[in-house]
């Protein structure tokens, strides 16, 4: 037969199947939100072949609502668990077992997928033959609507990685929900979540994924909206940090994750995971210690020391300086100490408050009581990373509101740079918008030149009467120096007579404004406002209720979001 005829008689190959996606939605007693989550998955278009909603034996109307939606939507399958699993891992594993698409991803019942998320992930996965494709997640604070990107540096532009070890920072993104996984990749490597009540199941699942060395693509698209409802009657498992059990769960998950990476000989990723623990988890919990009782603090300190003793010197050296210092302080003292100062160095940005001690040989040290905890790194850190301390005093008044800033010397580094001025921004926390800007020059106010307790003062006025809406404003500073360097930071909330108290001031827009300077959880100076007579009366009623109920003072706590 003529080769041309033979070719002509050969039937054409069937077209390759179109890749599809399964979205696995899990929920428990979340009737208020679960159908919104499912609809956001169905709205992704035909690329979503199926949505599997796993109801973890809810006691509310979640199951019935899902069944009603499934009766009208053939792509939706509802799985009703007969017993509650106690966590998120088991229902996700149930979904993996039932998924029939070439790709899958996860969605929690109180979150949503933004439009185009699946299409963007699937397109990148197919173009690059990726086994895992990840995109940007945003944390949306509710009810304010304020959005904060999660690990935005990882997703600034598209990157193709032959193996995760090409980018060890991937361990910082512990979420499973902003990623698209090849189903056959998960099955080939038997990658599943821990079952049962395992609070930080994402940590372990993510470590198992990275240990299997998938080909990955990172894309700059928004692919997941994580709703943070701190005022909810029941906090999510990971947000409920008031119990020592939560910290122990995080320690257990992190320890297991590191062991998984080491067992797979992913030493760079394991070291990066320990560095991330020091810079993220340790700092976050350390700055909340003064909100807890003495029994919690003692137990937290003991358990943390025991875990940090498993780290080696290289693990500490790989971590950014503030987390490294917090970890070494915990190891240096057998019991909790210096908590107000610890909270400030654990803040973002970090602030190292005075006094500034030295060893007999002149080496900077944490304190005379802990001379072994040296601070030599501050002598060499670039100014934009130096944890300089600025005390802030905000005094609202009838005629004007004065902000006074006091910049402290830090082992000679501040004087050498030459403080020039402070650029001040008042930022609406809800919108992230700058509502006022000011610039104030620094002037030195003693003591003698060369002393470690020298200070520089800058002062300016803010126009609170022009503020447009009630809420919370943060104060951001850019300190500029004569040598051309700068440091972005926030002021530490100074305390003293007449400070951090509510004051009623005139307002051009609202008649009267109630202004309350306060210290955030991390110790920074911020401002709450209530506008109009109704707002003032509302705040006054809440203040009266707090006076009748034992609890923390308003100046020692802050709204959610710190």
C-alpha positions, 0 to 999 in steps of 0.5 A: 500500500502506498504510504500516503494511502496508508496514512490516509486510511489510519483513523485520526487519534481521538482529541486529548481530554480537556483538563478539568478541576474538582473543587473540594469544599469542607464545612461544619456548622457554617450554614451562614456561609457554605452556599456562598463558598460553593457558588463561588466554585461553581461560578468558575465556569466549565473548567470546574467539572465537579464541586464536592462539598463535604459536610462534617456532620453539622448540627445546623442547616448546612447539610440541608442547604447543600442538598437543596443546592445540589438538587439544582446543580448537577456538578455539585456532590454532597458528602455527609459524614456520619461523625464529626472528624474534629478537624479539617484534614479528614473531610478534605481526604474524603474529597480527594478520594472521590475526586474524578478530575485531572486537577483538584483544589480546596476551599473552606466553607467561610471563604470564596474563590474570586472570579477567574481563579481556576482558569488562571491556575489551570492555564498556568498548570497546562502551559508549564506541565506543573504538578502544583500551581500556586497563586496569591491569597488575600486575607479579607478582614470582616466586617471592615473588608480590609484586604492583606495579601498573604506572602505577596513576595512569592507571587509578584510575577510568574515563576516556573520551578523544576523543584521547590528547593529552587525557592526555599521561601515556599515553606512560608506559604503554609496554605493548601487552599491557594494551590491547584494540584494534579490529582495523579501527583497526590495519588502517586505519592499518597499525599493526604492530610492528617486525620482527626483533630489536627489544627495545623493540618496545612503544615503537614500536608504542605510539607508532604507536597514539598518533600515529593519535589513537584514541578511548580508554577507560581502566578501573580493572580488572586486565586483565593479570598480568606475571610478572617472573622475575628468577631465571630462567636466561634473563632476558626481553629487556627485563630483561637490562640488563647489556649496553650493547646493551640500553641502545642498543636502548632509546635507538633505540626511544625516538628512533624513538617520538619521531620518529613522534609528531613526524611526526604533529604530536603535539608534546605527546605527544613532549614527554611521551615525552622527559620520561618518558625522563628520569624513568624510563629514565634514572633506572633505568639511572643507579642501576645504573651502579655495578654495571657495569664501567668500560668499560660506564660510559664507553660508557653515558655517551657514548651517553647524552650524545649522545642528551640533546643532542637534547633542548631546554630545554622537554623538561628543564623538563617532567621531574620534578626528579630525572630532570632533574638526572640528565640535566643532570649527564650533559650537564655532564661528558664522562665518568662522575663522582659515581656514588654520589651520582648513584645516590641522586638517581636513586633512588625516592624521590630522596635528595640526599647531602652535601656541599652546595656553593654558588657564590660568589654563594650559589647551590646547586650540584651540586659545586665542580667543576660550578658550572654545574649549579645546584640552585636548585629545592631552594630552592622545592620543596615539602617533600613533594618535597624530596630530603632525605637521611637516613643510616640505621644498623641495628645488630642486637644480642642484646638489641635492634636499634637504628636510628639516623637522621641527617637532613641540612640541605639549604640551610636548608630542613630547619631552616626546616621544623623537624624534629619526628619520624621515623615508621618502618615495617618493611615485608615486601617480599614481602607489602607489609605493615607488620610493625613501626612506631616513632616517634622524635623528632629532636634537633639535634646540630650544628654551628652554627645556619645551617651547611649541614652541620647534622644532626638525629638520631633513634633507636629500637629494632626487635624482630627477635625478633618477625618471623614469616617469613624474607625481606627488609624495607624501611625506610620513613620519614615525616619530619614537621616543625613547620610541618605538612609531611612527606616520605616517603623511605627511609634511605640505608645508612650505611657504617662499622665494624660496619655492614652485617654479619650478626648472629645474634640470639635469636628468640621464634618461631624460636630464632635469627635471622640478621639482615643489614642491607644497601644496595639497588641504589639505596643504601637501607637494608634488612634480610634475615633467615633464621630457625631454625638451618637458615636460618642454616646455609643463609645461612652456606653461601651466604656461604662459597660467595661468599667462594670466588667473586669477585663483588660483596660482599653489602652492595653488592647487593640482591635483585631488585625494587629 
